[in-house]
Amino acid sequence: MGTPAALRLVPDVTALTTGRDDLAHVLVEVTDRRGRVVPDATVEVTFEVDGAGELAGVGNGNPHNVDSFRQPRRHTWHGKALAILRPAKRPGRLTLTAKASGLRPATVTLPVGRPR
């Protein structure tokens, strides 16, 4: 594995509904230039959300981390972090952008539709 070069976002769903109980869990990975996860990378990731929803929380799995899960930033632990998105009550598109100093940022956009 190489040195950290980019962030990658991996959502657990491909779409959301306007139901307030619907959530998207987006895995944030620090990758090297070949796309491999860098497991010892500890970087501060900042999150920006645009469109039909909000950032419901962030985490990293580190049992010693006491930072607020409601802030739009989180340090990675073992090269990973998690962002949780909650859709708005209106349909549209929900975009999450993750950035870290010196790394290529990542963006994911999920459609938000009415429940069936």
N, C-alpha and C positions, 0 to 999 in steps of 0.2 A: 504494500500500500504506500501511496505517496503522501505528499503534503496537501493540506486542505486547499481546494481551488474553487469550490462552488457549493451552493446549497441545492437540495432536491426536495420537492414536496410530493408526498404520496398520500392522496386522500383515500379513505376507506369506502367512499361512495362516489358515484358519477353524477348524481343529481340530488336535489333536496326538494321538499315540499314546504309550503307555507305553514305547516303545522309546527307549533312552538316546541313540541317534543322531538322534532327531527333535528339531528345534529350530524356534523361531519367532523371526523377525527382525522387530522392531517399530520402525518409523520414528517418531521423535518430531519433530513440527513445531511451531514457534512461529507462531501465527496472529494476525491482527488481528481486530477485531470482526466483519468480514465473512467470515471464514474463509480469507483469503488468507495464504499463507506470508510471513513477514517475513524476507527473506534476510539482513539485517544484524543480526538479533537474536542477542545473546550473553547467555544466561541460564544459571544453574546449575539443572539439573533433578535432583531426587532421585527415586529409584525405590523402591517398596514392592511386594513380591510376596506373595501369599497363596494358599494352596491347594496343589494337586497339582503342584508344581514349584519351580524356583529361578531366580534371575537368574544366567545363565552368564557374562555380560559386557556391557560398555557401550563405546560408541565414538562418534566424531563426524567422522572423516575428516580432522581437522586433523593434518598431518604434523609439526607442532611441539609437539603436545600429548603430554606424557610422563606424564600421570596414569595410575594403575593402571586397567586395564580391568576389574578385579574389584571395584571399589568401587561402591556403589549410588548414584552420582551422576556427572554429566558436564555440562560446559558445552556449549551448542550451538555449532555452527560453521555459518555461513551459514543460521542459523535452524533447524538440524536436528541430531539426535543419533540414536543407535541403541541399543536394548536387545535382548539376546538371551536368550530363555527356554528352559530345558531342563525337560521334564516329569519328574515323579516316576515311580517304578516302579508306582504305584497309580493307577487311574482316578479322575477327579474333575473339578474345575474349577480353572483356573489364572488368577489375576487379577493384572494389572499396573496400578499406579497411578503416574502421573507428576505431580510437583508442582514449581512454581517460584514464588518470591516475587512477589506482585502479579498472577499470572496464574491464570485458571480451570484447575483440574487436569483430567486426563483419565484414564479407566479403560477397560481392555479385558479381557474375560474369554473364555478359550478352553476348550472342553471337551477333556478328556484321556481317551481310550478305549484299549481293548486293541487291539494290532495285529491285522490280519486275515490 
